[in-house]
């Protein structure tokens, strides 16, 4: 229902422009599986069936009120379930033809009521809810379904849920997640079986060719390739290495090949042939023609390979034993001459072999690997191997250093002479380099941590992970104190390395690491401060750390250290402020401790790009507070930032543009941006591809567009068209930011109607985005439609593209921001033809009446304005009256907001006029 629906199901576009499931045997099979799952869900999983969805599933149903039984509250054409969620909303609502369902229990009941139309209902539900799992579980859990290790992530969510929230609902939600994940795998498996009759390349052919290509990786004059490797070591039972959701697209595996004369090649092997792809995690992006085999592709891209491969025999033959072990970075079972077997069996065999080799010294080894008494005395390991409360759990550290750090430190770890080192040394070195968290857990499970723990039983300062709280904050130290400082410094360096892992950050925090780091932050020694601040800025990505940094008084020390003459220390301090300044109180503290001017002064070090990125990031986040922008203006920060809009790396540009967007919220700064040539620089950045940069650029352009003079320049530079084109960007944040910018451009353009019409296909594009499942996108698009619909000609085009029906489908939302702009769009779209009646016929009126119960006053205002426009149609007045609209409208007639007051009064007036006409008509008859 997640990946299977989006990646395996076969879709087609109907004449109406709406995506439909194609009438294929595979789709029919998928629908039957989903139907069976839904029908049996309530009886098999009663607890999970009662869980309320994050957002309701809604679609156009064939059912009518008469199809429902006495278990439901039926009123004329409408139906409601007596069961409601915590906010009092029915778990099932029918407003013909729309049905709205909020739990699996109600979904199961509805499917059973559909009788011989079950398949039609399931199909309609899936077609109109393209991402059903997002609505059921929310985006955070749904995104895990797309990971290859989704099951592990799901289990970790169970653990996190139990730790943070003992509530029953948390556990039930995760169980539901696992059930949906199993269904997804089942559907993908079914698709793969249906596709088993492959043509063209197959896994065996690809594997054989890869084996032959590895011959060309030998050293010496005959070397044709540097290396050939798979991106994944895991082989599925069908011989493929691509994940199941890529296998359904006929992909077999992915290769990374390093030729001798060209850049590294990233290759996708599929049943249709092989082609170059976009790189790691972008294997589905085709960047070349399709070739019949790997050799043909290599000959086309590598002249050196083409020349030398033709000179050598390319026939398959048995490889010499020495060549089998060279240049192979991804070794599978076939390469070892063994039958393919499961990972568990391999692990068992390796473990058994190890046990046999070390059997004679078993007792000696057990004694040697036991955690030393000195380590136990530090309180880090209890006698039974468990970690006592208040200490850093040794088995939680992972990903302890980055790849670049390891490479830099290799020379320190390597013996003085490596001429006699065995081949195993280099194999182990490469293995450790590529260790990930899972591998580290494996080391822990086989007792490897005890070996590492024993290393701490030494007088070598660099081997001590503890004792951070023994350092005096003095400039002049005794020899013993200097040793303590060095111990603490090395310990902090270890924490810094460990802090790159989310799990480790939490372990450090629970062990009291924040308090210790806060003490060390007051040290006068820069070599101590760098790892301390480095650790803090890594950990500041977590909200709990940001709160702790603020409450422990560390902002003052971070600001103080900004003025030290040490680029690395300044960079880490600025980065820490960058991450912490998301909080309003932190932004206040930075200003209070006079940290704004030092940040601006760092902009003069433009040659140090890392420092520049950190400083501009801190300025951006601090400028979210208007008071800080006012202070920044005293230091001419805006003019300096505008000079950094060109010839800078993207990580700097993202922050600079973000800051310019915040500065542009103040009217006087809009003219400064224009006078310094900033408008042209911003428009030029609209053609980029960095999504974070595009979000900030569109926001800055939108803020500048509120100035009429700026808008003229934006229009002349073709900025509106460039912003509009970003609505096609696949990133939801870019789409949303672009739509908000368009609102400002349309609002302030001299001839907005003509400007919008000049964008070929622009109106159709914006209407189609009403099919998005992202509420931020939907809210911004509704706001843009409200602006566009003020022009009659453009409103006519919007209507032709089906804007009424698409807006109506959104009306059952509970998101107040979306409600506000949706109601505004409905109100403006009523101004053309028979749109008022069409909204009523489509079922938009009743949900809008419910908006008046919102706690958001802005929602009340736009809703009242929309209801006033809709009330000019008699049938809509009847619906409103039946839904009890008069009482809340009368309440709002006493509002201080004049527009809300007038809209509410106008709507009530129209309802009463209709009632009077009805009474007159009855008297006349």
N, C-alpha and C positions, 0 to 999 in steps of 0.2 A: 504493500500500500504506500510505501515511501519511494525507495529506489526502483522497485519493480514497476510502479505506475509511471514514473517519470522517464525511466531508462529502458524498460523492457516492453511496456505496452506500445502498441502501434496506433499512432494518432493520425487523423486527417482533418482538413479544414473544410467545414460545410460552406454552402453558398452564402450563408449569413455572416461568414467570417469567424465563427465560433469553432474552437477545436472540439472534435468529437472522436470517440474511440472507433477505430475502423472496424468494419464487420468481418473480422478474420478469425480463423479457428483458434489462434493463440490467444486473442483477446477474449473470445468466448470461454476458453479454458480458465483464464485469469478471473473473469467475472464469476464463474461457478465456484472457484476456490474462495473468493471474497464473500460470496453469498453464504456459502457453507459456514465460514468462520463467523459471520455476523449472526446467523440464525442460531447457532449453538452456543454463542458467547454467554448469554445470560445464565443458562443452565450449568455450563462448565466453569464459569468464573463469576459467581454472583457478586463478590466484593468489587472486583474491577469494573463490573458492568454498571455499578452505581456511581462511579467517579464522574464528576462533572467536567466536560471538555473545557479547555482554555478558551476556545471560541466555538460557537455553534456551527454545525454543518447545515447548510441550507441549499435547497435546489427546487426546481420546478417539478412538482409531483403530479401524478395522474390521479391521486386519491382526492376524495371530497369528503365533506363532513359525514355523509351517510355511511361511509366505509368504517367509521370508528364506532366503538361499542360504548357501553355505559360507563366504562372505566375512565372516560374523558369528559371534560366540561365542554359542552357543545352549545354555541350561540349562533344561530343562523348559519352562515357559511364558515365561521371560524371554530377552531377546536383548540383546547388547551389541556395539558395533562395536569392532574391535581398535584403531582410531585413538582417541587420547585427547588431552585438552587438557593444559596445563602443570601442572594440579593432579591429573592422573591420572584425570579423569572421562571416560568414553566419550563420543564425539561423537554417538552414537545409543544410546538405551536404551529398551527396551520392557518395561514392567511392565503387562501387560494389565489394563484396556483403555487405559492411558496410555502414550503414546510421548513421548520427550523428545529433541529434536534441537538440536545446537549449531553447525551449519555448513551452508552452502548445498550443499556437496558431498554431505553425508548427506541433505539435503532432496531433492536431485535424485534420488538413488538410491531413496529411499523412494517418491517419486511414481512412478518407473518400475516398482517392485515392485507398486504398487497396481493396475496394469493397468487393468481397466475401472472401477475405483473411484477413479480419479485426482481427478475433480471433487469427489467426496465428501470425500476427504482434504483437499484445498485449502480447501473450504468449512468443514470442521470446524476446521482450523488457524486460519483467519481469525476464525471466530466465538469461539473460545476464547482468542484472542490479539488483542484489539481494537486494541492498539497494537504491532504486530509490529516496527515500525522502532525503537521504544524498546528492545525486547529485543535487537534485532540490533546496533544502533549505540550504544545508551545515550541518555539524555535530552538531553545537550548537543548532539549532532549532529542528533537528530530535530527539536529545536525550530527549527532553521534551515530545515527543509522548509516551515515555516509562513510564512516571510517571502516577500515579493514578489521580493526580490533574492537568492533562495536560491542561484542559481548563482554570483553574486559572492562570497557568504559561503563557499561551498564551496571556491572557488579560493583565498580568503584562508586557509582552513584548511590547504590544501596548502602554502602558503608558510610558515605558522606551524609546521606539522609538520616541514618541512625544516629550519627554523631551530633548533627546540628538540630535535628528535629525528630523527637521521639514519636511524633504524631502518626496516627494510623494512615492518614491520607498520603503522606510522603512515601511510605512503603508500598501502598497500593499503586501509586502513580508509576513507580519504578517497575513493579511487576507487570503493569500494563505495557510499559515500554518494552519489556522483554518478550511479551506475547506478540506484540506488533513486529518486533524484530524477527521472531521465529516465522511469522507469517510471510514477512518480506523475503526471507531466505527460501522458504518453501515455494513462493511464486517465482523467484529467480531460478531455482532448480528446475521447475517445470518448464520454464522458457528454454533453459539450456538443453533439456532432453528433447524438446521439440525441434531444436536446431542442430541435433547431432549429425544429421546428414550433410556434412560439409563438402564443399567443392574447392578446388584450388589447393593452397598450402594447408598442411595439417601440422600438429605439434611435433610429430616424429620427424617430418621433413625439416622443420626449423631447427630442431635439436641436432640433427645430423649435420646440418650446414654450420651451425655454431661450433660443433666439435672440430670440423675441418678448418674453420677460420682460426681457431686457437693455435693451429700449427704455425700460422704466420706470425705469431708473437714471440718467436725465438730471438735470442740476441745475435748480434753479428751482422755480417754483410747481407744475409738473406732475410733480415727482419723486414716484414711488410706492414705489420700493425703493432702498435704499442700494447694494446690490451683489448680484450673482448669480455664483457660480463653482462649478466642479467641484472635487472633492477630488483628482482625478487628471487629469493632462494626457494620459496614454497612452490611445490608442484601439486596441482590438483589431480584428482583421479583420472581426469581425461587428458592429462599431459600438458594442460595450459598453465601458465603462470600469471596471466592477467586475472584480476578479481572478477567474480561472477557477473557483476553489473557491466563490466567491459566485455566479457565473453559473449554476452547477448548481442553485442555490436560486432561480433565476429573477430575480436582481437584475441591473439594467442599469448603473446608475451612482449616485453620491452627490453631493448638492449642499449648498452652504452659502449660505443666503440671508439677507441683513440687511434686514428691513422697517424702515420709518421709525418705527413705533409699538410694536414688541414686541422681545423679545430675539432673538438670532440663531437661525435655524432650521436644523437638520441633517436633511436629507431623503434617504430611500432611494427610488429609482425602480425598480420591478420590473414584470414583465409583468402582474401582478395589479393594479397601481395604485401609488400613492405614499403614503408615510407618514413621520411624524417618527421619527428614530432617536435613540440614546443619545449621539451625538456622534462626534468623530473616534476611529477604532479601535473604535467600538461601533456600527457601521452596521447590524449584524444585529439589534439590539435595537429592537423596535417599541414606540413610546411613544404612539401615537395610532391613531385609526381609519384605514382605508385609503380614499383618495380616488381618483376616476377619473383626475384629472390634477393637475398642479402648481398650476394656477390655482385649482382648487376647494379645495385644501388651504390656499392663501394667503388666500383669501376667508374661510375658516373661522377662521383664526388671527389675521389682521390686518384690523381694521375699516377702517383707513386705505386699505389696498389694495383691499378690497371696494368702498368708496365711489368711489375714484378710477379703479379699473380699469373700472368700469361706465360711467364718463363718457368713457373713451377707447376708440378702436377697437382691438379685440384681434385683428384679422385680421393674418395674416402679410403683410409687405411688405418691400421692399428698404430697408435701413437707410442713412441718410445717412453719408457717409464719416467725418464728425467723430464721430458716435455710435459707430461701429464700434470706435474706439480708446479710448473713455472707459469707465471703471469695469469693464473686463474684466480680471480677474486671472488667468484661465486661458484662453489663446489656443491654439486648435488649428488644423489645416490648413484646415478648412472655413471658419473665421472670416476667413481671409485670402483666400478665394475661390479656393483652390488645391485640386487633387486630393489626397486623403490619400496620404501616402507614408511610407516608413520613416524613423526617426530618423537613420539613417546618411545617407540621401539629403539630408535637410534640412541636416544638418551640412556635408555636402560643398558644397551650393549656397551656404550662408552663407560658408564658407571661401573658395570661388572668387570670390564677390563682393568679399570683403575684399581678396583678392589683387589684383583688378583696380583697386580704388580706390587702393591704396597702391603700385601697380607703379612709378610714376615715381620714388618716393622709396625704392625697395627697398634700395639700397646704403646710403643714409643711415640707414634704420631698423635695418638689421642692425648697424651700428656703434653706434647709440644704445642698443640693447637688450642689448648685450654686458655681462656683469658687470664692474663697474669694478675697476681695479687695487687700489684701497684695500680693497675687499671681499675680493679674492683674498688680499691680504696678511694679512687677519685669519684666514685659514685655513679659511674657511667654504665656499668654492667653488674647486674645482681648475680649471686652464685648460681641461680638457675638459668642464666642467660638472658633474662628479661631486663628491660630498661626501667630503672626506678623513676618515680614521678619527679618532675622538675629537672630532669637531665635531657640532653639531646639524644634521641634514640639513634643508635649507630646504624640500625638497619633501615632508616628512612632516607639516608642521604643517597642521592643519585645524580647523574650527569654533573659530576663534580667540577669539571673544567671544560672549557671550550676547546675545539679542535686547534685553533690558532695558538692557544696557550700551551697545549701539549707539544706542538711543534717547536715553540720557542724554548721549551724546557728540556727537549730531548738531549741536547748536548750536555746538560748538567747531570742527567740520569745515566748516560752511556758510560761504560768503562773506558779507561784511558786508552786501551788498545782493543780494537775490534777485529784484528786480522784473523784470529783463531776462533771467532764465535761460530757456533753451529748454525745450521739453517733454521733450526727451531726458534732461535732467538729472534730472527727477523719475522718469522711467522707470528710469534706471540706479540711482537711489537705492533704489527699491522692489526692483529685481532683486537688488542686493547684499544687501539685508536678508534675502532668502529664500534666499541661497546655502547650499548644503549641501556635504558633503565631495566628492560626485561632481562638482559644478560646479567646486570648487576644483582638482580633478585636471584638469578640462578646461582651466582657465586655465594650469596648469602645462604641459600638452601643447602648447599653442599659443604658448608662450614668455612667458606673462604674468608668471611669477615673476621673469624677468630684469628686467622693468620695475620690479617692486616692489623688487628688490635694489638697483637704481640709486638708490632713494630714500635708501639708507643712506650714499651718498656725499655727505654734507652736514654742516654744522656744527650742525644742529638736534639738541639732546640727545634729544628725544622720538623721533627716527628711528633711534637706535642700539640689535637683537634680542639684544649680546655684552658682554665686559669686566666680568663680575660679580665677578672675583677681585681687584679693585684697590682695595677699600674698606677703610680702616683703621677699627678698632673704637674710635674715640676720640670723646669728647664734644665737644671743641673742635677745630674743623677750620680749615685754611687755605682760602683761596678756591679754590685748585686742587683740594684734597681735597673740598671741598663739591661741585665740579663732577663729580668722580669718583663721589661718592655719588649725585648726581642721575642720572648715566649708569646706574649699577647699579640704581637704583630703577626707572627707566623700563624697563630690560631685564627686571627681575623682574616688573614689571607685565605685560610682554608674555608672559613665561613663564606667569604666572598665568592669563592669558586663554587661552593655548594648552593649558594643562593640563586643560582640560575634555574633551579628546579622548583616548581610550585610546591611540591610536597615538602621539600627541604625548608622552604621559607616558613611554612607552618610549624615545622619541627623546631626551627630556631626560635620562633616567637614563643612557643609553648615552654621552651626551656629557659625563658627569661633573657633571651639574646638582645631584645630591644633595649632593656634597661642597661645592660653592659655596654652596648654600642653607644648609648647616650652618654655614659660616663667617659668612654674613650674619645668621644667627639670633642671633649674639652681639652684634649691633649695638645701641648705646644709643638709636638713632633710631627712634621709633615709626612714622614715615612709611615707613621702610625695612622694619620688621618686619611690617607689615600685609600687603604683597604676598608677602613671604617665607613667612609662616605660612599665608597664603591658598593659595599654591601647594602647600605641604606637605600641608595638609588635603585638597586636591583629589586629590593623588597618593596619599594614604594609603589610598585605596580599593583599591590594588594591593598584593598581598602582598610583592613585592620591595621596594617603598618602605617598608612597615611594618618590615621587617627592617632596612633601611638606617637608618631613623630611630632605631631602637633601638640598633643597633651603633655608629652615629656619635655617640652620646651626646647626641642632640637632646632626649630626654625631659626632661632636667634643665632645659634652656633653655625648653621649652614650659611646664613647671611654674612656672618663675620668672616668665614673662611673664603667667601667670594673675593675678598680683597687681598688674599695672600698671593705672592708672586710665584705661583706654581700652576701652570696650565692644566695639568692633569687633575689636580685637586679642585681647581675652579670648574672644570668640566663636570666632575662628579657632583659638586655642590649644585650647579645649575640644573643638572639632570634631576636631582632629587627635588628641587623646587618645581621644576617642570611637571613632575608627576604629582606632587602634593598640592600644587596650586589649583587643582580641579575643585578643591574645597574653598568656599568663600572665606572662612575664618583664616585659612592659611594665606590667602591673598592679602587679607588685612594685616596679618602679622609681618609679612614681607615688607609691606609699606611702612608699618610702625617701626620696624628695626632698620629702616633706611636701606633696604636692599634693592630698590628699583634703580638707583643711579649706578651701582656697581654692575648690574646686569647690562645696562646700556653701554657702559665703558668696555665691556667684553666684546662688543660688536666691532671694535677697532682691530681685534685679532682675527681678521677675516682669512688669514692664511691657514689658520688651524681650523679645519672644517668640522672636526668633532666638537671642539669647544664652541664654534659658531652655531652648530645645530642645537647644542644644549642651551646656550644663552638665548637664542631666538625662540626656542620652545618655552623657556621660563617666562620670557616677555609676553608671548602669546597667551599663555594661561593666566598670567597676572593681569593682562589687559581686559579680561572678561569683566572685571570690576571697573565701572566708570571712573571711580575715584582714582584708581591707579593710572588710567589713561590720561587724566588731567595732570597727574604728576609726571608721567612720561613726557608730556608735551613740553614741560619746562626744560627737559634735557634733549630736546630735538630728536627724540627717538624715531618718530615717524619718517622724517627725512632720511635718516640713516637706513631704516628698514627698506624704504623705496629704492635705494641704491643697490640693495641686495636682491632685487627681483630678477636679475639677469646674471648669467654665467655662474650659477651656484648649483651644487648637487641637490637632488630632489629632497633629501632629508632636511636640508636647510630651507628650501623653497616652501615646503609644506608648512613649516613653522612661521616663516616670514609672512606668507599670504594669510595664514590664520590670524596673525597679529594685525595685519592691515585691515582685515575684515572687521575686527573688533574696534580698531581705531575709527573706522568709517561709520560707526554708529553715532558719532558726534558730528553734527552738521558742519562745523568749521573745518574739520579734517577732510571732508569730501573735496573741498576746494584745494586743499594742500595736495591731496593725491592727484588731482587733475593737473595742477600747476607744475608738479614734479615729473609729469609724464607717466604717472602710475597706471592710468586707465589703459593705455596701449600695452604696457607690460603685462597687466592682468589678462587682457583679451588674448594676447599671444600665448599665454599659458593654458588657454581653453582647449588647445589642440593636443595636449599631452595625453598620457595613458595611465599615469599614477593616480589611483582612485582616491587616496587620501588628499592628494594635491587638488584634484578636480572638485572634491567636496568643498575645500576651503576657497578655491578660486571662484566658484559659482556663488558662494555666500558673499565674498567680497564684491563681486560684480553687482550682485543684487543690492547690497548696501549702498554702493556708489550710484546705482541707477535712480535712487530716490531724489538725486539732485538733477534738475532738468538739463543743465549744461553738460553734466557727465553723461546723461542718457543720449544726448545728441552725438557725442563722440563714440559711445558704445555702438549706436546704430550705424554710424558711418564706417566703423571698423568691422562690420558684419558680426558683431558680438552676439546679437540676439539669435541669429541663425546657429552660431556655434554652441550657444547655451541650449537651444532647442534640440540640436543633434545629440546632446548628452542624455536626452531622455531614452536613447537607444542603448545606453551603457548598461551592461548586465548587473552592475552594482546598485543595489537598492538605495544606498546612501547618496550616490551620485545622482540618481534619478530624482530623489526627493529634493536635494539641494538645488538642482537645476530648475525644478518646477517652482520652488520658492523664489528663485532669482527671476524667473519669467513673470511671476506675479508683479514684481516691482517694475520690470521693463514695460509690461503692458499698461500698468497704472500710470507711468510717467512719460510714455511715448506721445509725440504730437499727434500722430494718426495711427493709433494702436490697431484699429480695425484693418486697415490696409496692410500694416506691417505683418499682422498675423496671417492674412490671406496670401501674402507673397511667399510664405513658406510652404512649398509644395509638399503635400502629404502630412503637414504638421498637425492639423486638427484630427485626422484619423489616428495618428500616432498617440496623441494625448488621450483620446477617448479609449483606445485599446488598453492604456495603462490602468484603466478602471478595473481591469481583470487581475491586477496584481494582488498578491496575498499579503503584502507588507502594508501595515496600517500607516506608517510614516509616508510611504509613497502615495497611498490613497488620499490621505489628508491634504498633501501638497497638490496633487492633481485636481482634487475637488476645488481647492482654493484658486488654482489657475483657471479652471473652467468657469468659476464664478466671475472672474475678471473678463474672460473671453466672451462670455454670454451677454455682456452689456452691449455688444455690437449686434444688431439684429441679423445682419447677413451671416456673420460667423455663427450665431445661435442656430440659424436655419441649417447650416452645414453640420453642426454638432448633432442636431436632431436627426438628420438623415443617417448619421453614423450610429444611431441607437443609444444616445446618451441617456435618454429617459429610462430605458429598461436597465441599463448598467448601474445608474445611480440608485434605482429602486432596490436592486439586489443587495446593496450595501446598507440599507436602512436598518437592518436588525443588529448592527454593531453596538457594542457596549463601550467602545473607545470614545471618550469625550472629545478628544481633539479631532478625531475623524467626524464625529457627530456635528461638531461646530461648523466645519467647512463643507460637509455634505449638505447640511440644511441650507447653508448659504448658496451652494450650487443649485439645489432644487428650486429655491426661491427665484433665482435669476433665470433658470431654464423654463420657468412657467410663462415667460413673456412672449412665447412664440406659438402661434397656431393653437392647436388643441392639446398642447403639452400638459395643461392643468388636468384635463380629463384623463389623459394618458397616464399621468402619475397615479391618479386615483384608481384607474382600471388595473394598473400593475401592482397595486397594494402598498404604495408608499405612505399613505396618509396615517394609517393606524400606528405604525412604528414611530413616526415623527411625533405624534401626540405623547408617546411615552418619554420622549426626550425632555419634556417639561419637568420630569421628576429628577433630572440630573442635578448634581450639586454645583455644577459649573455655570456661573451666570452668563458666560459668553455663549454657551449652548442655548440657554433660554432665549437670548436675543435673536440669534440667527434662526432658531426654530420658530419663534413667533412670527418673524418676517416671512418665512416659508409658508407657514400655515395661513397667514393672511392672503398670500397669493393663491394658495390652493383653495381657500374658502370662496373664491369668486366662481367656483364651479359648484352647482347645487348638490350633486351627489357626494362631493367631498365634505360639504357641510354636514350632511347626514351622518357620514362615517365619523367625523370629528365629534359630533354631538353624542353619538352612541358610545364613543370611547371616553366620554367624560371630560372633554377638553375645556368646557366653559368655566369650571371652578378654578383651575390653575391659571387660566387667562385673566379672570377677574382679579386674582391675586396680583398678577404681574401688571395690571393696570394701575397699581399703586406704586410702581417702581420709580426711582429717581432717574433712570435712563430713559430719555425722551423717545428714542427710537423703539425700544422695547415696549414702552407704554402705548405708543401709537399703533404698533403692529398688533398688540394684544387687543386693543380696543377695536380696531378695524375688523379683526377676525370675529370677535363676539358680535359686532354689528351685523356682519354678513349672515351669521347663523340666525340671529333674531329676525332679520328681514325675511329670510326664507321661511321661518316659522310663521310669521305674520301672513305671508302670501298663502301658505298652506291653510291657515285658518280662514282667510277670506274665500279661498276656493271652496272649502267645505260649506261655508255659509251660503255661497252663491248656488251651490248644487242642492 
